[in-house]
Structure formats: structure tokens, C-alpha cells
Amino acid sequence: MAAVYTYENEGLKRAPIAPRKFPAPEGGLLSTASDLARFHLMMLNKGTLNGQRVLSAAAVEAMTTTQTGAIPAGFAPGVGHGFGFEVVRETLGTYRYSSIGSYVKGGAYRTYGWVDPAKDLVGIILMQRTNGGGDVADEINSFMAMAAAAIEK
């Protein structure tokens, strides 16, 4: 398991957090960047990965379609929530260079995964850092800006 770090005045320092060795209902997913990328690719492909159906297309659509209507939801303006993902629903939500209809899932320690179907783009960030903004951290915004710039024509 990756170590977790915290940022203090003198720089990064290993955080005194004992990693869980068991899943918890509120979180506790243990995975790798490559497996998370495969999961997000499966979501981008409407439930299939390498020709194998994992989830029904209807399940993926429900998970990635705003279920909260115009109610303010999520960590940024212009987004709503599907079943498991925050979904960009209007222009305000595109502040990270994501298209309307993109969906994201942030987690503890600055972990972040997103899918932008309009750009055929999947991204995974696993920073393992305890403080400084969570899934709205500046580093995540910078990474997404670089990813968007890399695919611009």
C-alpha cells in the first residue's frame, strides 16, 4: 500500500495514518491506478471492457446522469450527482476543462478519477496527501488543465 503524506511547513512528511487492511462501507477501496483506469474505461465504454459486459448500459447511464436536478450538489458549481459520480451538468461545471456530461469521483487523500465522453478521455490521479483541498486541490486542477491542453487540436 502506498504511504500517505501530509504537507507541513518544512515540506512533505509521512502522515501517522495506519492504512486499513479491510474495506469499509464509506470508503476504503484498495486498488491500483491501472485498475482504476480500467474501471473508468469500462464506464466510458458504457459498461464493457475488452469486449466483455461488466455493467448494463442502463446502469452506467443512471450512474452518470444527474439525478439531483437543479439542486446544488457536489464540490463545484454546475455539477449534480448521478448514482456514484458527480456529473458536469452546465457550463459552470466545466471549470476543470471538462465537457458537459463528464463525470468524476473524488476520494480521500486527493484521489480523483474522471471520464469525459465528449473528449474520449479518462484520467486517474492518486496523490496520497492528507491536507490541502481534497478533490478540489490546485494540483488536480493543474493536472486536468494539462490533460485538456494535450488533446486540444
Sequence and secondary structure as in RCSB ss.txt:
>XXXX:A:sequence
MAAVYTYENEGLKRAPIAPRKFPAPEGGLLSTASDLARFHLMMLNKGTLNGQRVLSAAAVEAMTTTQTGAIPAGF
APGVGHGFGFEVVRETLGTYRYSSIGSYVKGGAYRTYGWVDPAKDLVGIILMQRTNGGGDVADEINSFMAMAAAA
IEK
>XXXX:A:secstr
    EEEETTEEEE      SS BTTB     HHHHHHHHHHHHTTTEETTEE S HHHHHHHTS SSTTS  SS
STTEEE SSSEEE SGGGGGGS  TT EEEEETTTEEEEEEGGGTEEEEEE  B SS GGG HHHHHHHHHHHHH
H  
